[in-house]
Amino acid sequence: MTAQLFTHAPEPATDRTVVGENLSLPLFRTLSGVLAGHPYLKVVVDRAENTWHLLDTVAHPFHVNYIATRVLGMELAELDADLDAFNASVYMDPERRFLLGVLSLHTDEDPEGRERTFLVLETTEADTMGGQLLEFFYGFVRDRVDGRLPLLLKPANHGQEEELAAISELRVPRILSHELFGSRVRTPLNPGDATGRLRYFPTHEAYAAAEAGLGWADIVAMPCLPDDVPRVAGFVNTAPITPLSHTNVLASGWGIPNAIVRDLELLVEKDGLDGAWVRYRVCEDDIVLERLDHEPALRAPAWHQQRIRLEPPLLDDTPVLALHRLRSADRDRYGTKAANLGELHHVLDSRTADLTAFYARPRPPREDLLGHLAARLGLSAPSAAELRTRAADFVASTVGAPDGVALPFALQQRFLASSPALQQGIGKLKMALELDANDVLDSLCLQLQQLVRHTPVPESVARQISQAFSAPPAAPRRLVVRSSSNAEDLPGFSAAGVYDSVTTVHDTGELLDAVRQVWASLVSPRSVRLRHQVGISLDDTYMGVIIQEYVPASLGGVLVTCDPTRRADFRNVYLNCSPGSPEQVVDGSVLPQQYLYNVVEGGGRTVALGSWGEALPAATRARLADLSLTGRLLQSHFSGSHLDGTPSGPRADGPSRGPDVDKPLDIEWLMTERGDFRLVQIRPYAL
C-alpha cells in the first residue's frame, strides 16, 4: 500500500466508520473497497485510547486525513501545512500513538485442495515499525477479528522482514510480499481498453502456425509472447512475466492493454473465447474479458494514421569516437543509444548537472520533496547548491558508464554505397513500401539482410572499425556489439528488442561480421514493418554501432523510474534482476527477481523471486536501493530534450517550458564481479 499522495477528497453523505467493534466478515464487506482485485479495509489503532477505528473506505481514502480531522480535530489546511512532519509522527516515531494498517481479504487452497479465506494485515510501505511494535499491532488486531478467519501479517518492506525474522511465526503468522503477489491469478501490466478478436495459443508452435494471419484487431493470448509479435490490439500473458520484458515495454509504447491472466484457459473453455470478439479492459484494480455477441464495426486504430518524422541524419565524414566524447545532440550522427551513453559519461565526469529537479517539483500539498532527498543523502538542512553537489557525488560514486567506441552512420552509408547489389536491393524494398506490396515485403527484407551480412566491407571502412580496438590486449578479449539507430527510443516508437546486438565477439573477423549483423537488423522484416506503420521513411533511417569490451557480471537487470502498474505513484522505482547479463530480464529467458524501492521516504520490498529459490542478501538489496535512487536522480537530467530531442525552450504556441522531469527512464544495468554498478543503456521508458 502506498503512503498518502493527496489530502483532499470529497466526503459522501454517509460515513459507516465504526470504532471499537470486533470485525466480522459481513462488517468487513460492508466497509471495504477493492484494490488490485482484493477487498481491503483501512484500520487505525489508537494506543492512547486502547481502541481501533475501522474506516469506511469510500468516506476516508487516507489514514492521516481521518486521524487529523476526526480524532485530533485539525483542519485540513493545518494538516497540509505540516504534512511530512505529521506523516513522520504516525509512520516513523517509535513511540507513536497511532498504528496504521490495511486488512485485505484473500483466498487460496489448503494442502487438501479446499478453498480457504484469510485476512492479511500490513502497514504502509514507508512504515518503520520495529519487531516489538509489529507484534503488538498484530496481537491487537488478532484479538478483535473473528477467530474463524486466519490472519497473517505481511511485512511492508525489507526492514520489517528483518525485524520479524527474530520473532516466532507461532506468535506472528506471516506471509511475505512475493508469496502473496506470486499467488495472484490476474495482474495488470499496462492499462488500456480494446475491442478485438481473442486469439489463444497454448504453445509457441500453435502461435507460429497462425502468426502470419494476425492483424491489428487481434488480442494475442499465450504463456509468453515472443519479442517479434506484430502490432495488435492487446496482449494477454497466461504465465507470470515481468512488466519490464520487451513485449511488455512494447505494449506500453503502443498503448495497448496487457495483463497476466493465469486462469485464461478455464475462461476460454467456459465461455468459448478463443476466436471470439471480446471487450478487453485493464486498469489498476480490474481486468475484464467480456465476450461480445456479434462482430463489432471497428475502425482502423489511430496508429494507422500516425506519422513520425525523423531529424535528417548527418552523413558527413564523421569519425569513430570514444563514447565519453559524445553528447545527447550526437544522436543524428551516432544514434540514440550511443548519444545517451555519451551524455551519461558527461554527467558522471563533469558533475555539473542538476540532478535534483524531480524532487524540486511541487507535489501538492507539498511544495517539493527536497527535504526527503536530503534525508536520503544523509544531509541536514543543506543549501540548494550543497544538495545538488551531494546528489552529483552520490550518483558518480554509485554507478559508472561503459567504455567503448561508437561507429557513425557515415560508415554504414559508405558500406551500402560500395555495392551495386545492395543499392538495387534497397531500391526494390523502397518500391515495395511505396506500393504497399505486403506480399513480397518479407522476402525482400530477408534477401537484403543476407546481402548485408555477406557483402565485403570496403577496406577503408574495415580499417576504421578494426582500429577501434587496435591496441593489443594483455589477454584475449570478448567484445559486445550493440545497435544504435536513429529510429528507436522516440516518442511513440520505442523499438525495444527490434534491432540486434551481438555479445560474443573475439577477433577482428568476428567484429566485422557482428557489425554487419547489426546493420542488417535495420532491414529485418519486423523492423521495416513497424517503422512503415508509423510513417518512418527508410531513406531517413540509419544504424550506428556501439563496440564495448565485455564486462563479466554477477548480477544484471533493468530498472524503470516508476511503478509500471501504478502510473500516479511518484515514490517508487521498479527494479528487476537475474544472475548475469541484463538481456535475460528483457528477453524473457528467465523470470527475474522483482523489487519496488521507495525513493522518497525510503525502503523497499520484494515483489517476486522469479526463477530463484531465495531472495538476495540484505546487503545486496541495500545496494540496489542506492541504484534505484541513482536512477531517479538521473531522471532529472535525462528528461525532455536530453533523451528524445523534444524542445524545452520557447514555443511558438505558448510560453517557454522546461523538460518534463516526470518522464521515467528505462535503464539496463549490471553489477560487475567486483561489485561495481555499470549502466549499459539509458533511454525513455514508454508510457
C-alpha positions in Angstrom: 0.0 0.0 0.0 1.3 3.5 -0.8 1.6 6.3 1.7 -0.7 9.3 1.2 -0.5 11.0 -2.2 -3.1 13.8 -1.7 -5.0 15.0 1.3 -8.3 16.3 -0.2 -11.2 14.0 -1.2 -14.9 14.7 -1.3 -16.8 13.0 1.6 -20.0 11.1 0.9 -23.2 11.9 2.7 -22.9 8.8 4.9 -20.0 7.6 6.9 -20.1 4.0 8.1 -16.8 4.1 10.0 -17.0 2.1 13.3 -14.9 2.4 16.4 -14.2 -0.3 19.0 -16.2 -3.1 17.4 -14.9 -6.6 16.6 -14.6 -7.3 12.9 -16.7 -10.0 11.3 -16.7 -10.9 7.6 -20.0 -9.2 6.9 -18.8 -6.0 8.5 -15.6 -6.2 6.5 -17.5 -6.5 3.3 -19.8 -3.5 4.3 -16.8 -1.2 4.8 -14.3 -2.4 2.3 -13.2 -1.2 -1.1 -11.2 -3.0 -3.8 -7.5 -2.6 -4.5 -5.6 -4.7 -7.0 -8.6 -7.1 -7.2 -8.8 -7.7 -3.5 -11.3 -6.3 -0.9 -9.5 -4.1 1.6 -10.2 -2.1 4.7 -8.1 0.7 6.4 -7.6 0.4 10.1 -6.3 2.8 12.8 -5.2 1.5 16.2 -5.3 4.2 18.9 -2.9 3.1 21.6 -3.8 6.0 23.9 -7.5 5.1 23.9 -6.9 1.3 23.6 -9.3 1.0 20.7 -9.3 0.8 16.9 -11.2 2.5 14.1 -12.4 0.6 11.0 -12.7 3.2 8.3 -15.4 3.4 5.7 -13.1 3.2 2.6 -15.3 5.5 0.5 -15.5 8.2 3.1 -11.9 8.0 4.2 -9.4 7.1 1.5 -6.4 8.3 3.6 -5.5 7.3 7.1 -3.9 10.6 8.1 -6.8 12.7 7.0 -9.1 10.7 9.2 -6.7 10.8 12.2 -6.1 14.6 11.9 -9.7 15.7 11.3 -11.9 13.1 13.1 -9.6 12.1 16.0 -7.4 15.2 16.6 -9.9 17.9 15.4 -7.5 19.5 13.0 -8.4 21.4 9.8 -7.2 20.0 6.5 -5.3 23.2 5.8 -3.4 22.8 9.1 -2.5 19.2 8.2 -1.4 20.2 4.7 0.9 22.9 6.1 2.9 20.3 8.0 2.1 17.1 6.3 5.5 15.5 6.2 6.0 16.0 10.0 2.6 14.6 10.7 3.4 11.5 8.5 6.6 11.0 10.4 4.7 11.0 13.7 2.4 8.2 12.5 4.8 6.2 10.3 8.2 6.6 11.9 8.1 7.6 15.6 8.8 4.5 17.7 6.6 5.9 20.5 3.8 6.8 18.1 0.2 6.9 19.4 -1.4 5.6 16.2 -0.7 2.4 14.3 -1.9 2.5 10.7 -2.6 -0.5 8.5 -4.7 -2.2 5.9 -6.6 -5.5 6.1 -7.1 -7.3 2.8 -9.2 -10.4 2.0 -7.7 -13.3 0.0 -8.5 -16.8 -1.0 -6.2 -19.8 -1.8 -6.2 -23.6 -1.4 -5.2 -25.5 1.7 -2.9 -28.6 1.3 -6.1 -30.8 0.7 -7.2 -28.5 -2.2 -10.0 -26.9 -0.3 -10.6 -23.2 -0.8 -9.8 -21.0 2.3 -10.4 -17.4 3.0 -7.9 -15.4 5.1 -7.0 -11.8 6.0 -3.7 -10.1 5.6 -2.6 -7.2 7.8 0.1 -4.8 6.5 1.3 -1.3 7.2 2.2 1.2 4.6 5.5 0.8 2.6 7.2 3.7 4.4 6.3 2.5 7.9 9.3 1.8 10.2 7.6 -0.3 12.9 10.2 -2.4 14.7 9.6 -6.0 15.7 8.1 -5.3 19.1 5.6 -2.8 17.7 4.7 -5.2 14.8 4.0 -7.9 17.3 1.8 -5.6 19.4 -0.1 -4.4 16.2 -0.7 -8.0 15.1 -1.9 -9.1 18.5 -4.2 -6.1 18.9 -5.9 -6.8 15.6 -6.0 -10.6 16.0 -7.9 -10.2 19.3 -10.6 -8.2 17.5 -11.1 -10.2 14.3 -13.4 -13.1 14.0 -11.4 -16.1 15.3 -12.6 -18.3 12.4 -10.7 -16.0 9.9 -7.0 -16.8 9.7 -4.9 -13.6 10.0 -1.4 -13.2 8.5 0.9 -10.2 8.9 2.7 -9.1 5.7 5.8 -7.0 6.3 5.5 -4.0 4.1 9.3 -3.6 3.4 12.6 -5.3 3.8 13.2 -3.6 7.1 10.1 -5.1 8.6 11.1 -8.5 7.2 14.4 -8.4 9.0 12.7 -7.3 12.2 10.2 -10.2 12.1 13.0 -12.7 11.5 13.7 -12.7 15.2 10.0 -13.4 16.2 8.4 -16.8 16.1 5.9 -17.4 13.4 3.7 -19.1 16.1 3.4 -15.7 17.7 3.1 -13.7 14.5 2.0 -15.8 11.5 3.1 -14.0 8.3 3.2 -14.0 4.6 5.9 -12.3 2.5 5.1 -9.9 -0.4 6.4 -12.2 -3.1 4.4 -15.1 -1.7 1.2 -13.1 -1.8 1.8 -11.5 -5.1 3.0 -14.7 -6.6 -0.3 -16.3 -6.0 -2.2 -13.7 -7.9 -4.3 -15.1 -10.7 -4.7 -11.8 -12.5 -2.1 -8.9 -12.6 -2.4 -5.7 -14.6 0.7 -4.8 -16.6 -0.4 -2.0 -18.9 -3.7 -0.2 -18.7 -5.9 0.1 -21.7 -9.2 -0.7 -23.4 -9.6 -2.7 -26.6 -12.2 -4.5 -28.6 -10.9 -7.3 -30.8 -10.8 -11.0 -31.6 -9.1 -13.1 -28.9 -6.5 -15.5 -30.3 -5.4 -18.0 -27.7 -2.3 -20.0 -28.3 -1.4 -22.6 -25.6 2.0 -23.3 -27.2 4.6 -21.4 -29.2 4.1 -23.9 -32.0 0.4 -23.0 -32.2 1.3 -19.3 -32.3 4.0 -19.9 -35.1 1.4 -21.7 -37.2 -1.0 -18.7 -37.1 1.4 -15.8 -36.8 1.2 -14.8 -40.5 -2.6 -14.3 -40.2 -2.5 -12.0 -37.1 -3.9 -8.5 -37.7 -4.3 -5.2 -35.9 -7.7 -6.2 -34.5 -6.4 -9.4 -32.7 -5.8 -9.8 -29.0 -3.0 -12.3 -28.6 -3.0 -14.6 -25.6 -0.3 -17.2 -24.7 2.1 -18.2 -21.9 5.0 -15.9 -23.1 4.6 -13.7 -26.1 7.6 -13.7 -28.4 9.7 -10.5 -28.9 8.8 -10.3 -32.5 5.0 -10.2 -32.0 3.4 -7.9 -34.6 1.4 -4.8 -33.6 -2.0 -6.0 -32.4 -4.9 -4.7 -30.2 -3.8 -6.3 -26.9 -1.7 -8.8 -25.1 -2.7 -11.4 -22.5 0.0 -13.4 -20.7 -1.2 -16.7 -19.3 2.0 -17.2 -17.2 3.9 -14.9 -14.9 6.2 -12.4 -16.5 8.0 -9.2 -15.6 6.5 -5.8 -16.6 9.9 -5.0 -18.0 10.2 -7.6 -20.6 10.5 -6.4 -24.2 6.9 -7.4 -25.1 5.5 -5.5 -22.1 7.6 -2.4 -22.9 6.2 -2.7 -26.5 2.7 -2.8 -25.1 3.3 0.3 -23.0 4.8 2.1 -26.0 1.9 1.0 -28.2 -0.7 2.0 -25.6 -2.5 -1.4 -25.7 -3.9 -3.4 -22.7 -1.7 -6.0 -21.3 -2.1 -8.3 -18.3 -1.4 -11.6 -16.7 -4.5 -13.8 -16.7 -3.4 -17.2 -15.4 -6.9 -18.7 -15.5 -7.4 -17.8 -19.1 -7.6 -21.4 -20.3 -10.5 -22.0 -17.9 -12.3 -18.9 -19.2 -11.6 -20.0 -22.8 -13.2 -23.4 -22.2 -16.1 -22.0 -20.1 -17.1 -19.1 -22.4 -15.7 -20.2 -25.8 -13.5 -17.2 -26.0 -10.9 -18.4 -28.5 -11.6 -16.7 -31.8 -14.5 -14.7 -30.3 -14.9 -11.0 -30.3 -14.3 -9.6 -26.9 -14.0 -6.4 -24.9 -10.7 -6.3 -23.1 -10.1 -3.7 -20.3 -7.1 -3.5 -18.0 -6.9 -0.9 -15.2 -5.0 -0.8 -11.9 -7.7 -2.6 -10.0 -9.6 -4.7 -12.5 -9.1 -6.9 -15.6 -12.2 -7.6 -17.8 -12.6 -10.0 -20.7 -16.2 -9.9 -21.9 -17.4 -11.9 -24.9 -19.5 -9.9 -27.4 -22.5 -11.5 -29.1 -21.6 -10.0 -32.5 -18.7 -8.8 -34.6 -18.3 -5.1 -33.9 -17.8 -2.5 -36.6 -14.2 -1.4 -35.9 -12.2 1.5 -37.3 -8.6 1.2 -38.0 -6.5 2.2 -34.9 -5.1 5.7 -34.6 -1.6 4.4 -35.2 -2.5 3.7 -38.8 -2.5 7.4 -39.3 0.5 8.0 -37.1 3.4 9.7 -38.8 6.8 10.1 -37.0 9.3 12.3 -38.7 13.0 11.9 -38.0 15.5 14.7 -38.0 17.7 14.3 -41.1 20.7 12.2 -40.2 24.2 13.7 -40.7 26.2 11.6 -43.1 29.3 13.7 -43.5 32.8 12.2 -42.8 32.2 11.6 -39.1 35.0 9.9 -37.2 34.8 6.8 -34.9 34.7 8.3 -31.4 35.0 7.0 -27.9 31.7 7.1 -26.1 32.8 9.6 -23.5 33.3 12.2 -26.3 29.7 12.1 -27.3 26.7 14.1 -26.0 23.0 13.8 -26.4 23.0 16.1 -29.5 25.1 13.5 -31.4 22.1 11.2 -31.9 21.8 12.4 -35.5 25.3 11.0 -36.3 25.8 8.0 -34.0 22.2 7.0 -32.9 20.3 7.4 -29.7 21.9 4.7 -27.6 25.5 5.9 -28.2 24.5 9.5 -27.7 22.7 8.7 -24.4 25.7 6.8 -23.1 28.0 9.7 -24.1 25.7 12.1 -22.2 25.9 9.7 -19.2 29.7 9.9 -19.3 29.4 13.7 -19.2 27.0 13.7 -16.2 29.3 11.4 -14.2 32.6 13.1 -15.2 31.6 16.7 -15.0 29.2 16.6 -12.0 27.7 19.9 -13.2 24.2 18.6 -14.0 21.4 19.5 -11.6 20.1 16.0 -10.5 17.5 17.4 -8.0 14.9 18.7 -10.4 12.5 15.8 -9.9 12.5 16.4 -6.1 12.2 20.2 -6.6 8.8 19.8 -8.4 5.7 20.6 -6.3 3.8 17.5 -5.1 0.6 19.1 -3.7 0.2 19.8 -0.9 4.0 19.7 -0.6 6.0 22.5 -2.1 8.7 19.9 -3.0 10.4 16.7 -1.9 13.8 18.3 -1.4 13.8 17.5 2.3 13.2 13.9 1.6 16.1 13.8 -0.8 18.3 15.5 1.7 17.4 12.8 4.2 18.1 10.0 1.7 21.6 11.6 1.1 22.4 12.0 4.7 22.2 15.8 4.8 20.5 18.1 7.3 19.1 21.4 6.1 21.5 21.8 3.1 21.5 24.7 0.8 20.3 24.1 -2.8 23.9 24.2 -4.0 25.1 21.7 -1.4 22.2 19.3 -2.2 23.0 19.5 -6.0 26.7 18.7 -5.2 25.9 15.8 -2.9 23.4 14.4 -5.4 26.0 14.5 -8.2 28.7 13.0 -6.0 26.3 10.2 -4.9 25.4 9.2 -8.5 29.1 9.3 -9.6 30.1 7.1 -6.7 27.3 4.6 -7.2 27.4 3.9 -11.0 29.8 4.0 -13.9 29.3 4.4 -17.6 30.7 1.8 -20.1 33.8 2.4 -22.0 33.7 1.8 -25.8 33.5 3.4 -29.2 30.7 4.5 -31.5 30.6 3.9 -35.2 28.8 6.7 -37.0 26.0 6.4 -39.6 28.6 7.5 -42.2 30.3 4.2 -42.1 27.1 2.3 -42.8 26.3 4.7 -45.6 29.8 4.1 -47.2 29.3 0.4 -46.9 25.9 0.5 -48.5 27.1 2.7 -51.3 30.0 0.4 -52.1 27.8 -2.4 -53.5 25.5 -2.1 -56.6 23.7 -5.2 -55.4 22.9 -3.6 -52.1 21.7 -0.4 -53.8 19.5 -2.5 -56.0 18.1 -4.4 -53.1 17.3 -1.1 -51.2 15.6 0.2 -54.3 13.4 -2.8 -54.6 12.5 -2.6 -50.9 11.6 1.2 -51.2 9.4 0.5 -54.2 7.5 -2.3 -52.3 6.9 0.0 -49.4 5.6 2.8 -51.6 3.2 0.3 -53.3 2.2 -1.3 -50.0 3.3 -4.7 -51.6 3.0 -6.6 -48.4 3.0 -10.0 -50.1 6.7 -9.5 -51.1 7.9 -7.3 -48.3 9.3 -10.0 -46.0 11.1 -11.8 -48.8 12.7 -8.6 -50.0 13.9 -7.8 -46.4 15.3 -11.2 -45.9 17.2 -11.1 -49.2 18.6 -7.7 -48.4 19.7 -8.8 -44.9 21.5 -11.7 -46.5 23.3 -9.3 -48.8 24.3 -7.0 -46.0 25.7 -9.9 -44.0 27.8 -11.2 -46.9 28.9 -8.2 -48.8 32.6 -7.4 -48.3 33.3 -4.3 -46.1 35.4 -1.7 -48.1 39.0 -1.7 -46.9 38.8 1.9 -45.6 35.7 1.2 -43.6 37.1 -2.1 -42.2 40.3 -0.4 -41.1 38.3 2.2 -39.1 36.3 -0.5 -37.4 39.2 -2.8 -36.6 41.3 0.1 -35.4 38.6 1.0 -32.8 40.2 -1.7 -30.6 43.6 -1.8 -32.2 45.7 -1.9 -29.0 47.0 -5.4 -28.4 45.2 -6.8 -25.3 47.1 -8.3 -22.4 44.7 -11.3 -22.7 42.1 -12.4 -25.2 39.1 -10.0 -25.1 35.5 -10.5 -25.7 33.6 -7.6 -27.3 29.9 -6.7 -27.3 28.5 -5.0 -30.4 25.2 -3.1 -29.9 22.8 -1.3 -32.2 22.4 2.4 -32.1 19.8 3.6 -34.6 18.1 7.0 -35.1 14.8 5.1 -35.3 14.4 4.0 -31.7 13.7 5.5 -28.3 11.4 8.0 -29.9 8.1 9.4 -28.6 5.5 6.9 -29.9 8.2 4.4 -31.1 10.4 2.6 -28.6 11.7 -0.3 -30.9 12.5 -2.3 -27.7 14.1 -5.6 -28.8 13.7 -4.8 -32.5 17.4 -4.4 -33.5 20.2 -6.9 -33.0 23.1 -6.9 -30.6 26.0 -9.5 -30.6 27.6 -10.4 -27.3 30.2 -13.0 -28.3 32.9 -11.3 -30.5 36.5 -12.4 -30.0 38.6 -11.2 -33.0 38.6 -8.7 -35.9 36.9 -11.1 -38.3 34.1 -11.7 -35.9 33.9 -8.0 -35.2 33.2 -7.2 -38.9 30.6 -10.0 -39.1 28.9 -8.6 -35.9 28.8 -5.0 -37.3 27.2 -6.3 -40.5 24.7 -8.3 -38.5 23.7 -5.1 -36.6 23.5 -3.1 -39.8 21.3 -5.9 -41.3 18.9 -5.7 -38.4 17.8 -2.3 -39.7 16.1 -4.0 -42.7 14.7 -7.1 -40.9 11.0 -7.8 -41.9 9.8 -6.8 -38.4 11.7 -3.6 -38.1 10.7 -2.4 -41.6 7.1 -3.2 -41.0 7.0 -1.5 -37.6 8.6 1.7 -38.9 6.4 1.7 -42.0 3.3 1.5 -39.8 4.2 4.8 -38.2 5.5 6.6 -41.3 9.2 6.4 -40.7 10.9 6.5 -44.1 13.6 4.0 -45.0 15.5 6.9 -46.5 15.9 8.6 -43.1 16.7 5.5 -41.1 20.3 4.7 -40.2 22.2 2.5 -37.9 25.2 3.4 -35.7 27.1 0.8 -33.8 28.5 0.6 -30.2 31.5 -1.6 -29.6 32.3 -2.3 -26.0 34.6 -4.7 -24.1 32.5 -7.4 -22.4 32.3 -7.0 -18.6 31.5 -10.2 -16.7 28.5 -9.6 -14.4 27.4 -11.3 -11.2 24.0 -9.6 -11.4 22.2 -7.7 -14.2 18.9 -6.3 -14.9 16.6 -3.4 -15.7 15.1 -0.6 -13.7 12.4 1.9 -14.7 12.0 5.0 -12.6 8.3 4.5 -12.0 5.9 1.8 -10.9 4.7 0.4 -14.3 1.4 -0.8 -12.9 0.6 2.4 -10.9 1.3 5.4 -13.1 0.4 8.1 -10.5 2.9 6.7 -7.9 5.8 9.2 -7.8 7.5 7.4 -4.9 8.6 4.0 -6.3 11.2 2.7 -8.8 10.7 -0.8 -10.2 13.8 -3.0 -10.5 14.3 -6.4 -12.0 17.5 -8.5 -11.8 18.9 -12.0 -12.5 22.3 -13.6 -12.4 24.5 -12.5 -15.3 23.5 -10.1 -18.1 20.5 -7.8 -18.3 19.4 -9.5 -21.6 18.0 -12.4 -19.6 15.5 -10.0 -18.0 14.3 -8.3 -21.1 14.2 -11.3 -23.4 12.1 -13.4 -21.1 14.5 -16.3 -20.9 14.3 -16.3 -17.1 11.7 -14.9 -14.7 13.7 -12.3 -12.8 13.5 -11.1 -9.2 11.4 -8.0 -8.9 11.6 -5.2 -6.4 10.0 -1.9 -5.6 12.1 0.8 -4.0 10.6 3.9 -2.4 13.0 6.8 -3.3 11.1 9.4 -1.3 10.6 8.1 2.3 13.0 5.1 1.7 12.5 1.3 2.0 11.9 -1.4 -0.5 10.0 -4.7 -0.9 10.3 -7.9 -2.9 7.5 -8.3 -5.4 8.7 -11.7 -6.9 11.6 -14.1 -6.6 11.1 -15.3 -10.1 13.1 -18.3 -11.1 15.2 -18.1 -8.0 14.5 -20.0 -4.8 15.7 -17.3 -2.3 16.0 -13.6 -2.0 19.1 -11.6 -2.4 21.2 -10.9 0.7 20.2 -7.8 2.7 23.5 -6.1 1.8 22.9 -6.5 -2.0 19.3 -5.3 -1.6 20.6 -2.2 0.1 23.0 -1.6 -2.8 20.0 -1.9 -5.2 18.2 0.7 -3.2 21.2 3.1 -3.9 21.0 2.1 -7.6 17.2 2.9 -7.6 17.8 6.3 -6.1 20.5 7.0 -8.7 18.1 6.1 -11.5 15.6 8.7 -10.1 18.3 11.4 -9.8 19.4 10.8 -13.4 15.8 11.2 -14.5 16.1 14.9 -13.5 18.7 15.3 -16.3 17.7 12.7 -18.8 14.2 14.1 -19.4 12.8 16.0 -22.3 15.4 17.3 -24.7 18.3 15.2 -23.3 16.7 11.9 -24.4 14.3 12.4 -27.3 15.1 15.8 -28.7 11.9 17.4 -27.5 12.4 21.1 -27.4 12.4 22.7 -24.0 12.8 26.4 -24.8 10.3 29.0 -26.1 7.4 27.6 -28.0 5.6 29.2 -31.0 2.2 28.3 -29.4 2.8 29.5 -25.9 5.3 30.2 -23.1 8.6 28.5 -22.6 8.7 25.3 -20.7 11.3 23.1 -19.1 11.8 19.4 -19.6 9.2 17.1 -18.1 11.1 15.7 -15.2 8.4 13.2 -14.6 9.2 11.3 -17.7 10.5 7.9 -16.5 13.7 6.2 -17.6 14.4 2.7 -18.7 17.9 1.7 -17.5 19.8 -1.5 -18.2 22.5 -2.2 -15.6 24.9 -4.8 -14.4 26.9 -5.4 -11.2 30.5 -6.5 -12.0 32.2 -9.3 -10.3 33.9 -6.6 -8.2 30.6 -5.3 -7.1 30.5 -2.1 -9.1 27.4 -1.0 -11.0 27.6 -0.2 -14.7 24.8 1.4 -16.7 24.9 -0.1 -20.2 21.8 1.6 -21.6 19.6 4.5 -20.7 16.5 5.6 -22.6 12.9 6.9 -22.1 10.5 4.4 -20.7 7.5 4.2 -23.0 4.3 5.3 -21.1 
